[in-house]
Amino acid sequence: MISTLSDCDFKCLMDINNLKRITQETLIIWGKKDPLFSIKGAKKLCWILPNAKLKFIPDTGHGPAETRAEIVSRLIVDFLMNKANSRAKSPIFSI
């Protein structure tokens, strides 16, 4: 399942207990020069989410999907392909 922050009530994300309930593998993409949210905040979010992977994009601010679309796209494709490959190796894999 793929979702974005816009798919849910943003207030629920402010509660750490709600975040800990997200058990799906999660890719967090963060601009390393984000002026709004710190690197420390990114690391904390990754620590809270039990199956998160954090990828920093250097020399990038708050909107990496807009300013570094090619890099973000590659990170997402790689994340999904790795997930698909690991599922395909499972004895209970189905499409």
C-alpha angles and dihedrals in degrees: 000000000000119000138160134209089264089062095068143040104281092214090067090062092061090068111081091206090060091050092051089058091066100098100165117107104269131199115209114195114193134181107233091217096045106153093197104047124034130230086241088058091051091052091047091051090050090050092050095050106072097214103030129138117200122209121184121204111209121228090016130123133201101312108051093158089062101035099036102025095150093054093044091049091051092049091051094047092048091048093050094044092051089050092048092048093051091049092049089057091054115100088227098052120141135163 
